[in-house]
Amino acid sequence: MSTDSLTPSAPPDGLPPDLHIDTLAVRVAVPRSQWGEHSEALYLTSCFVQPDAETSARRFAMQGEGYTYTRTSNPSVTSFERRLAALEGAENAIATASGMSAILLMGMGLLKSGDHVICSQSMFGSTIKLFGSDFAKFGVQTTFVSQTDVAEWRAAVRPNTRLLFAETPTNPLTEVCDIAALASIAHDAGALLAVDNVFATPVLQKPLALGADLVIHSGTKFLDGQGRVMAGAICGPRQYIDQVFAPLIRSAGMVLSPFNAWVVQKGMETLGIRVKAQSANALQLAQWLERHPAVERVVYPGLPSHPQHALAMAQQSDIGGSVIAFAVRADSPEQARVRAFHVVDSCRVCSIATNLGDVKTLISHPASTSHGRLSEAQRQAAGVTQGLLRLSVGLEHVPDIQADLARGLDSLGEARNP
Ligand SMILES: *Cc1c(COP(=O)(O)O)cnc(C)c1O
């Protein structure tokens, strides 16, 4: 967004080139104020005083540098945007109130009535709702295709296809799609590829380097990492961020609060170590779950048993991430639900909650929560069965989490209808 006119005491713009992502995550910010604060300043203000009427007019016309009103831009928000853009290797980023509002902004900015979108059928539940029902109301058609079958994506292309939207790995089944292959399908069709990078984060996966045009983030998840605030963003070329999305958010208003931007920006300073440590914990738990007799299957990209293990390892820096899906053994969907609920209710350490990417381990039952609003057919298509549980692995000591899950899994014979 617009650069600010503060006098820098130690300009981060003076950082040398080619810094590692861990350095960027700690160092990229807007210039310090005249006070030289070491921690990034929080600009909790809804408007900005203008030096004179002429400057004010220029800024409102989006011509000069400087800030006017926080719905247009705010230095704390800009600071978060610059840091995230640096991590994704993007020219720029625009922050939004939540991950879903980033997707809404993208759809409003790129699509008009009569346009066509291709989307994986395994996307985040609210994304399926937004494209399948809400955008449909405005005459935008969406075809939902298999997450992993590249031929299906290609076959779905129409003359009016404007956008391919993928998420990898997906929620909750961690299905992996081939970003480079989808980028070439999109570009052959004269369309854009957007990738929801919430699960992998730029620490594990850089969609733009693989050919994607835009990256979607929910800052609510790993970027904050401590489950405190809602946030979202779109990363990409200035041609879209500055020319399409920035003017639109000024009218549409789904802006990120400066306070939330500040919290997420501070959270990003530990993103690298958190993602790697939580992924290492997840791998250990996935290996243990795979050996447990009460578990029917475990889906985790870091396990050789994962259907797209090789692709995941190539695309995700050899790391499986920190989300595991596993299904309990059962004879019927009814029994599976009762047993899955028993495992959830036996937990005393893991939180029963549907967020992910938190340093606290969370357990959830997707069929009755994140995917509860979908029809049974949509749920089946997404592979969300009644026995399926999702674990977002945190930073606790692994044996403690293992014991917490074992309490329920070892006593499944006692699971009763409530
Ligand atoms: C949570 C999530 C979103 C939506 O983000 P919010 O900040 O909750 O609006 C989008 N995509 C994925 C993959 C998510 O996990």
The ligand as an ORCA input file, in Angstrom:
! r2SCAN-3c Opt
* xyz 0 1
  C      -9.109    -20.604      8.442
  C      -8.889    -20.735      6.994
  C      -9.389    -19.776      6.111
  C     -10.220    -18.600      6.569
  O      -9.533    -17.754      7.420
  P     -10.281    -16.902      8.583
  O      -9.190    -16.038      9.097
  O     -10.835    -17.865      9.569
  O     -11.358    -16.146      7.899
  C      -9.135    -19.952      4.771
  N      -8.434    -21.006      4.326
  C      -7.944    -21.948      5.146
  C      -7.177    -23.076      4.595
  C      -8.147    -21.845      6.509
  O      -7.679    -22.789      7.333
*
